[in-house]
Amino acid sequence: MKIYFAGSIRGGRQDADRYEKIIEYLKTFGEVLTEHVGDPKLTSAGDDGPSDKFIHDRDLDWLKASDAVVAEVTAVSMGVGYEIGRAVEMGTPVLCLFRKGTNVNLSAMIAGCEQLNLTYYSEFQDVKKAIREFLAVIQ
């Protein structure tokens, strides 16, 4: 299984350690095409490619090759929203993870989209359960 993980890069790297844990768990189910998103050395400058066009085209190719998308949507990110929208348009199953207890409001475009699987979580165990159940249906 090829899994596309989406998490904020230029929108802020405050959750990079959380992304890294999610990606490590996702790797037990298949190949994570975007494991660089969890790299603690990656900065909010978005320095993961030589140009914006390169990053867009590379990531879109990965998105097209994916069997599933898992997106951590607590940090507001236009790029993650774009990736989710494109995945929905392609018919790729998407799981969105939103952490409870933050001062962030989840976008109505995510919360109100019936094509998305949305999980509100507090603990990492909640994330693992949501991922396990989501991917079990796809495999």
N, C-alpha and C positions, 0 to 999 in steps of 0.2 A: 504494500500500500504506500502511495506517495501522499504525504501530508504537507500542506502549506500552513505554516504558522504565521499569523499576523500580529504584530505588536508595534507600539509607537517607537519611532526612531527620532525624526525631527520634531515631533510633538512633545518630546521629553523622554529621558532615559531613566526616570525615577523607578520604574518597575523592571529594569533589566535583569535583576537577580531573580525575580519572579518568572520572567520569560525563560530564563535559563533552566529553572526547575521544571517548567511545563514542557519545554522542548526535550529535556532528558527523559521525561515520562513518555512523551509522544514517540520517542525513538524505540520504545519497547513494542510499538505496534507497526512500525514501518520506517520508511525513509522520510526524514524531515528536510524538505528542499530549502528551507529558509532558516537553518539553524544559526546563521550569523546574527539574527535578530536578538538572540540571547547573549551574544558576546559582550562581556563587560567592558571591553576595550573600544567598542563601537560608540561613538559620541553622537550627540544630537545634531552635529554638523552633517550627518548622513554621508559619511565618508566611506561608504561600502561599494563604491564604483567610481570609474573615471569621469562620469558625467551623469546628469539627471536623465538624459535620454537612454543611456546604457542601463541605468538602474531600472527605469520604467519598463524597457523592453525585456530585460532579463527576468524581472519579477513577473511580468505578464506571461512570459513563456512558462515559468514555473507554475503559475496559477492555472494555466491551461492544461498542464501535465498532471495536476493534482487530482486525487480521488476524493479528498476532503479538505476543508479549511477549518482551522481552529484559530479564533481571534480573541485575544485578551483586549477588551474594549473599555477598560476603566479609564486609562489615560486618553484624553481627547486627541484624535489623530485623523487628519483629512486623508492621509494615505491609507490607513486601515479601513476607513469608511469606503474609499474608492475600491479597494481590494474586495471587500465584502459585496459591494454592489455588482462588481464584475463577476464574482463567483455566483451570485444569485442569477444573474443574466445568463450564465453558462450552464446553469442547472447543477452546479456542484454543491453538495451538502455543506452547510456551514454551522459550526457551533460557536456562539459568542459567550464569553465568560466576563461577568461584571462583578467586581468586588464590592460587597456591602460595607456600609460604615464609612464611606469616603464622603467628601464634600463635593463630589462630582455628580452631575445629573446625566443619566444615560439619554442619548439622543432618541427622540421619538421615531426617527427613521430606522433605528435598530430595534427598539422595544416594540414598535408597532408592525414590524415586518413578519408576516405569518410564514414566510419561507425559511426563516432562521430558527435555529434551536438556541434558546437563550437560557443561561444558567446564572443565577445570582449566588455568589459563594462568600463564605467567611474564611474557611480553612482550606489548606491544600488538599486535604482528604476529599472535600466537596468537588474540587477541580478534577481529581483523579476519577472519582465516581462518574462525573458528567462525561468525561472523555471516554472512559471505558464503555459506558452505555451508548454513547453517540457512535463510536466506531464499531461496536458490535453489530449495529443495524446495517452499516455500510459494507462490512466484510462479507 
